[in-house]
């Protein structure tokens, strides 16, 4: 009974946090709301005893939001917590499309006849799901994950020609910092 209550509380939290992405007015708050939504979904998956998928969902979303924050600061040159923005540009049409999609998906979930289960589930459902998803390519996927992480770090390092420490040169106690002036030259 407690698991059912927790599942529905997490479902409501996931939907509300997902909707908050469109209500808040900063990219950082939208990122946190999206992360909370997916973490709630990940915990729901854990409650369904799909431990691997639940943990991977949580870790993937937390890392995605962290990488997105790094890219906002590094490439867009902005403070994502303070920069006002809107995730919805044409609010009237966006609301109509969102309601239409929700009604279509809800109707599909409620009106379509679901097939009856045939056979019994595997003894270890998580292992069976992992084998079905990845098959013999599990080692390749593990290596691809490392390569992707290295690529992200390398892209950030190569794109950022100046860091906050470059402002002070070799002597980090130097004041004032050697910030670029409007003409493009430091002090």
C-alpha positions in Angstrom: 0.0 0.0 0.0 2.8 2.4 0.9 4.5 1.7 -2.4 1.3 2.6 -4.3 1.0 5.9 -2.4 4.7 6.7 -3.1 4.2 5.9 -6.8 1.3 8.2 -7.2 2.9 11.0 -5.1 6.0 10.7 -7.4 3.7 10.7 -10.5 2.1 14.0 -9.4 5.6 15.4 -8.5 6.9 14.4 -12.0 4.0 16.1 -13.8 4.2 19.2 -11.7 7.9 19.6 -12.1 7.6 18.9 -15.8 5.0 21.7 -16.1 7.2 24.0 -14.0 9.8 23.9 -16.8 7.4 26.1 -18.7 6.3 28.3 -15.8 9.7 29.5 -14.4 11.5 32.4 -16.0 15.1 31.3 -15.9 17.0 28.6 -17.7 18.6 27.3 -14.4 15.2 26.9 -12.7 13.9 25.2 -15.8 16.9 22.8 -15.7 16.3 22.0 -12.1 12.6 21.5 -12.6 13.3 19.1 -15.5 15.9 17.2 -13.3 13.4 16.9 -10.5 10.8 15.5 -12.9 13.1 12.9 -14.3 14.4 12.0 -10.9 10.8 11.4 -9.7 10.3 9.1 -12.8 13.6 7.3 -12.0 12.4 6.7 -8.4 9.1 5.4 -9.8 11.0 3.0 -12.0 13.0 1.9 -8.9 9.6 1.2 -7.1 8.7 -1.0 -10.0 11.9 -3.0 -9.1 13.7 -2.1 -12.3 16.8 -1.1 -10.4 19.2 -0.7 -13.4 16.9 1.4 -15.5 15.9 3.5 -12.6 19.4 4.3 -11.5 20.5 4.9 -15.1 17.6 7.3 -15.6 18.5 9.3 -12.5 22.2 9.4 -13.2 21.7 10.3 -16.8 19.3 13.2 -16.0 21.5 14.6 -13.3 24.5 14.5 -15.6 22.6 16.0 -18.5 21.5 18.9 -16.4 25.0 19.4 -15.1 26.4 19.4 -18.7 23.7 21.8 -19.8 24.6 24.2 -17.0 28.2 24.1 -18.0 27.3 24.8 -21.7 25.1 27.7 -20.7 27.8 29.3 -18.7 30.8 28.4 -21.0 29.3 29.0 -24.4 26.5 31.4 -23.9 28.4 33.6 -21.5 25.4 33.9 -19.2 24.4 33.4 -15.6 21.6 30.9 -16.1 20.1 31.7 -12.7 19.7 35.4 -13.4 19.0 35.5 -17.2 15.2 35.8 -17.7 13.8 33.6 -20.5 10.7 31.9 -21.5 10.4 28.2 -22.7 7.2 29.0 -24.6 7.1 31.4 -27.4 3.6 31.2 -28.9 1.7 30.5 -25.7 -1.8 30.2 -27.3 -0.9 27.7 -29.9 1.5 25.9 -27.5 -1.3 25.4 -25.0 -3.7 24.1 -27.7 -1.1 21.7 -29.0 -0.2 20.5 -25.5 -3.9 19.9 -24.6 -4.5 18.1 -27.9 -1.5 15.8 -27.5 -2.5 15.1 -23.9 -6.0 14.2 -24.9 -4.8 12.0 -27.7 -2.3 10.1 -25.5 -4.8 9.7 -22.7 -7.4 8.4 -25.1 -4.9 6.0 -26.6 -3.9 4.7 -23.1 -7.5 4.3 -21.9 -9.4 3.2 -25.1 -6.9 0.8 -26.8 -7.4 -2.8 -25.8 -4.3 -4.0 -24.0 -3.0 -7.5 -24.9 -3.1 -10.2 -22.3 0.2 -11.5 -20.9 1.5 -14.7 -22.4 4.1 -16.6 -20.4 5.8 -15.8 -17.2 8.4 -13.0 -16.5 12.0 -14.0 -16.3 13.6 -14.7 -12.9 15.8 -11.6 -13.1 13.7 -9.1 -15.1 16.4 -6.4 -15.0 19.0 -8.7 -16.5 16.5 -9.9 -19.1 15.6 -6.3 -20.1 19.3 -5.3 -20.3 20.1 -8.3 -22.5 17.1 -7.5 -24.7 18.0 -3.8 -25.0 21.8 -4.2 -25.5 22.3 -7.8 -26.5 25.9 -8.6 -27.3 26.8 -4.9 -27.6 27.0 -4.1 -23.9 30.8 -3.7 -23.9 30.6 -1.4 -26.9 28.0 0.7 -25.2 30.1 1.0 -22.0 33.1 2.1 -24.1 30.9 4.6 -26.0 29.8 6.2 -22.7 33.5 6.9 -21.8 34.2 8.3 -25.2 31.2 10.6 -25.0 32.3 11.9 -21.6 35.9 12.5 -22.9 34.5 14.3 -26.0 32.4 16.6 -23.9 35.3 17.6 -21.7 37.6 18.0 -24.7 35.0 20.2 -26.5 34.7 22.5 -23.4 38.5 22.7 -23.0 39.0 23.5 -26.7 36.2 26.0 -26.9 37.1 28.0 -23.8 40.1 30.0 -24.8 40.2 31.8 -21.5 39.3 30.6 -18.1 38.7 32.5 -14.9 42.4 31.8 -13.9 43.7 33.3 -17.1 42.5 36.7 -15.9 45.3 36.8 -13.3 48.2 35.3 -15.3 50.7 33.2 -13.4 50.3 35.2 -10.2 46.7 34.5 -8.9 47.2 37.2 -6.3 47.5 39.9 -9.0 44.8 42.6 -8.7 43.1 43.9 -10.8 42.5 41.1 -13.2 43.6 41.4 -16.8 40.1 41.5 -18.2 39.5 42.3 -21.9 38.5 45.9 -22.5 35.9 47.0 -25.1 38.7 47.4 -27.6 39.7 43.8 -27.2 42.9 44.4 -25.3 43.6 43.7 -21.6 45.0 46.2 -19.1 
